[in-house]
């Protein structure tokens, strides 16, 4: 579980939507993260780490 969360966080830093997808699938959070990543890379990262950490 901890190792998988670490892998998701690494993906969240490299490609935020992928980290969110691995956590929640094709839900609303995934599409919101794509929008945030397109608006700015940093908001996408912050959102992805938040989704994975909660």
C-alpha positions as CSV (number, residue, x, y, z in Angstrom):
1,X,0.0,0.0,0.0
2,X,2.7,2.5,1.0
3,X,4.9,1.5,-2.0
4,X,1.9,1.9,-4.4
5,X,1.2,5.4,-2.9
6,X,4.8,6.3,-3.5
7,X,4.6,5.2,-7.1
8,X,1.4,7.1,-7.6
9,X,3.0,10.3,-6.2
10,X,6.0,9.9,-8.5
11,X,3.6,9.6,-11.4
12,X,1.7,12.6,-10.1
13,X,4.8,14.7,-10.3
14,X,5.8,13.5,-13.7
15,X,2.3,13.3,-15.3
16,X,-0.4,14.5,-12.9
17,X,-3.4,13.0,-14.7
18,X,-1.8,9.5,-14.6
19,X,-1.3,9.6,-10.9
20,X,-5.0,10.6,-10.4
21,X,-6.2,7.9,-12.9
22,X,-4.3,5.2,-10.9
23,X,-6.0,6.3,-7.8
24,X,-9.6,7.0,-8.9
25,X,-10.0,5.9,-12.5
26,X,-12.0,8.0,-15.0
27,X,-13.9,9.9,-12.4
28,X,-14.6,13.6,-12.0
29,X,-11.3,14.1,-10.2
30,X,-9.4,12.8,-13.3
31,X,-11.1,15.2,-15.6
32,X,-10.6,18.1,-13.2
33,X,-6.9,17.2,-13.0
34,X,-6.6,17.3,-16.8
35,X,-8.1,20.8,-16.8
36,X,-5.8,22.0,-14.0
37,X,-2.8,20.5,-15.7
38,X,-3.7,22.2,-18.9
39,X,-4.1,25.5,-17.1
40,X,-0.8,25.1,-15.3
41,X,1.4,22.2,-14.5
42,X,1.8,23.1,-10.8
43,X,-1.9,23.2,-10.0
44,X,-2.2,19.7,-11.6
45,X,0.6,18.4,-9.4
46,X,-0.9,19.9,-6.3
47,X,-4.4,18.4,-7.0
48,X,-2.9,15.0,-7.9
49,X,-0.9,14.8,-4.7
50,X,-4.0,15.9,-2.7
51,X,-6.1,13.2,-4.3
52,X,-3.5,10.5,-3.7
53,X,-2.8,11.6,-0.1
54,X,-6.4,11.8,1.1
